[in-house]
């Protein structure tokens, strides 16, 4: 594996899930695989779970790790071609990327959508430049349009907690005070569509996601109706995707907040969220503190999803 950006990069998801669960049973069984190899984690944006889980996964595999915060402790980077560099960015990413590649064996990149221009965001320009110019395997630690490490961890978690072979999983839009990218819901839909999952997406009108991620998943504008019979409820806010309203907040309707009454419509569903979560906006205290909440287990599986990807990338050096 040389790149990891979406679900198809994993190949057969059943095989990937079995591999991940084997790793979870003995996460140090491949500790010699990464000996004398170095992971560089490049952060254009902040992180908690991604930073800690990915670094821990690399350490489990015996790797050295380096962390580079682009906006703190390094030169500001120009990312656009053709720019006259007479402002506050003294280094261009086209020189910085191959230099980074000289010092490591695998690169993880975290670079969020700016939500200013849809075509710019959905081109994944920064991530693609790392793939093109670093000369090293590259994986996304959340890009402008996808967050595959999170969604792979979500799938692992569902696999562990499901009580039937094809569970109903509801991806529900929820309110939020800030405008957020579509990366997490895009990836979640992408992975669920590739797995043996009955995915339903629910959101207010105007919050339709990119069809290439939604695919054939039904969209239900009535949240209550969507929740009926659900085995898992995945809460996430996102801003508008449509051209005319891209990146905007179209609604702050708090009737979409997930509370116990809504959870009681489900098939005793488990509550999921990628974290961090705005309590009593996204979900009530009663729900997230209940035994039906598996957000911590979900976060713990971030280590396992990262380790599975790193293991596969390291194995390319052995062939």
N, C-alpha and C positions, 0 to 999 in steps of 0.2 A: 504494500500500500504506500503510495507516494503523496496522495492528497486525501484529506477528509473534510468535506464541506457539506455533504448531504447524505441521505439514507442510502442511495444507490452505491456510494463509495464503499459501503460495508459489504456489498454483495448479498448473499443469502442471509436474511435477518435471523432465521432460526439457528443457523450455524453460529452467527455472531453472538446470539444470546447464550447458547450453550458454552461458548468459549468464555464469555464474561462471567457466567456463574461458576465455571471451573476456577477462574482466576480468583473470584471472591472467596472460595473455599480455602485457597492457599495462595495468597497474593505475593508471597516471596519465592514461589517455585521457579520463577524466571529471573532471579536476582543477578545472574551472571550474564544475561542477555545484553544488558546495557553497560557492561563494564567498559570503561575507557570511551564511552560515548557521552556527548553533551547535548542537553536540551536547552534551547534559548526560547524564553517566553517573552514576547513583545507585546506590551500593553499600551495602546493608544487611549484606552478608557479604563476606569477603575474596576476592581474586582475583589470578591471575597472568596466565594466557593470555588470559582474557576482557578484562581491563583493557588489556593491551598491544596485543592484536590489534585490538580495536574502536577504540581511539584511533588506531592506525596506519591503519586502514581509513578513518576519518574524515579524517585528514590527507591521504591519497591523493586524496580527493575535494575537497580545498581547504577543509574545514570548520574552524571554531574548535571547540575541545573544552574542556569543564569537567568536573571530577571531584568528586563529593561523597561523602565517606565519612560515612554517617549516624552511626556509632558512634565517630567520631574527628574532632573539629573542628567539630561542629555540635550544635544542641540535640537532646536525646533526644526522640524523637517518640512520641506516643500514637497507636496505630493502631485502637483499638476505639471504637465509638460508645457514648454513654451513660455513659462513665466520669467519675466525679468526679476531676478532675485535681489531687489534693492530694499527689501523690507526687513522683517525681524526673523526670517528663516534662513540661516547661513548654510544649510546642507540640504541637498536634494535626495529624495528617497531612492533615486536610481543609482546613486553611489553608496548610500547607506545600506541598502539591502545586500548587495554582493559582499560588502565588508562584513556584515553580520554573518553571512554564510561561511566566511572564512574561519569563524571561531566556534562553530557548532556542527552538529550532525542532523538535528531535527529542529524545526522552528514552529512554534505555536503563535498565532497572531489574534489579537483582540482589537477590533476596530468597528465601532458602532456606526449606524446610520446617522447622518446629520439632520435628516428630515427637512432639508431645504429644497432638494431637487431629486425627484424620484428616479430619473434616469441615471443620475450620478450614483445614488445609493445602490440601485439594483444592478449596476455594472460591477459591483464588488471590486472597484479599481485597486484599492490598497492590497487586499488579499490576493488578487490575481497577479499583482506585481511581485509579491513575495514568491508566488509559485513560479513565475517566469524568470526572475533574476537572481534568486538566492542559490540555485543549484542544489537545494536540499529538500527533503520531504517536508511538506507544510500542512498543518491542520488548523482549522478554525476554532478559536476559543470564544467565539461569537463575532460574526461579521455583521454587515449592514442588513443582510436579509435572512440569515440562518444562524442557529445556535445548536449544531449537531451533537456536541458533547452532552448538552442538557437533555436533548430529546432521546438520545441513546440511553442515558441514565433513567429517564422517565419510562422507557420501554422495559428496561430491566426491572424497575420497581413494579410495574403492572404485571409482568411475568411472575414475580414473587408473590403478589397478593391476589391474583385473580382466582376466582372460584369456579369459573367455567371456561371452556376452550376458546370462545369468541366473545369476550366481554363488551358491553356497551360503554363507550368512553365519550363523555361530553366535554368538548372544549368550549368554555363559556367566557365571553367578554365580560369584564367587570369595570366599574368606574375607577378613575385615578386622577389625581390633581395635575399630573404632568403629561405632556405628550410623549408617548413611548413608541419605539419602533415595532415592526411586525416580525422581527427575527425569531422570537420564541414561538409564537403561534404558527408561523410558517413552517418551522422545523418540526413542531409537534404534529401538525397535519401531515407533513411529508412522511415522517416515520410511521404514524398510525396507518396511513394509507398503504404502506408497504408491508405492514404486519397483518396478522390475523385478528383484526380489531374492527368492531362495529363503531365507527367514528361518526358523531353528530356534532356539528358546529352551531353554536347559538350566539347571536349578537343583535344589537339594534340595527335597523336598516341604515345603510351608509357605511358600515364597518366591514364590508365584504373584503376578504383577503385575495391575494393574487391567485387566480384560477389554477396556475400550474402547481400550487401546493394543495389547494382544496380538492382538485380533481373531482371524483364522483361522490365525495362525502356530502350528505344532505345538510342543508343550512336551514335552521329553524329560528324564526324571529320571535317566537314565544318561549322564553326561558323556562317557564314552568312546564310546558309541554315537553321540551327537550329533556328535562331532568327525569321524567317518569321512566322508571325501569333501569336507570343508569347504574352501572357497577363502579364507575370512577367519574369524578368531576374534577376537571382541570381548569383552574381559574387563571385568567391572564388578561390584562388590559393591552390594547394596542390602539394606535391612532389610525386615521383614515388612510386607505391605500389609493383610492381613486384620484386621477390626475388633478381635478379641480380643487380637491380638498386634501391633497397629500400632506401627511404629517400633522393634520389638525385634530383637535378635540371637537367632535360633533355633539357629544352628549356627556353629561356628568350625572346621569340618571342613577341615583342611589337605590332605586328599586331593583337594580341588577346586582347589588351586594349579596353575597352568598351567606345565608343564615340557616338556622336549624330547620325552619319550616320548609325551605327548599330542599335541604338534604333529606328530609323525611319523605319527600316524593320519590326518592330513588330506591333502588334495590340494596338498601344499606350501604350506599356507595362510600368509597374512600375519597377523601379530599386531597387534592394535589395542587402544588404551586411551586414555581421554580425558586422563589425567594430572591431578594427581600420582598416582604409583603406589607402593605399598608393595612394594618388592623382596623376594623370597623369602617373601612371604605371598600376594600376588596372582599374581605371576609370578616365575620364577627368573631369575637374572642371565643364564644361558645363553640363554634365549629372548629377553629384551628387548634384549640386546646383539648378537643375531644379525642377519644380513642380512634375515631374514624379518620383523623388527620394523619397522613403519612409523609408530611413535608420533610421531616428530619431524615427518615429512611431514604427518601428520594435524594436529598442532598448528599447523604453518605455514599450513594451509588455513583455520584460524580467521580469519585476516585476510581471506581471500577470501569466506568465507561472510558475514562482517560487512559487507564492502564491497558485496556484492550486495544485501543488505537495505537498507543506507543509500542506495545508488543508487536503488533503487525508491521509497523514501520521499521522497527529494529530488525525484524526478521528479513527484511529486504536486503540488509547488509550481509546476511549469511548465505545468500544465493549467488 
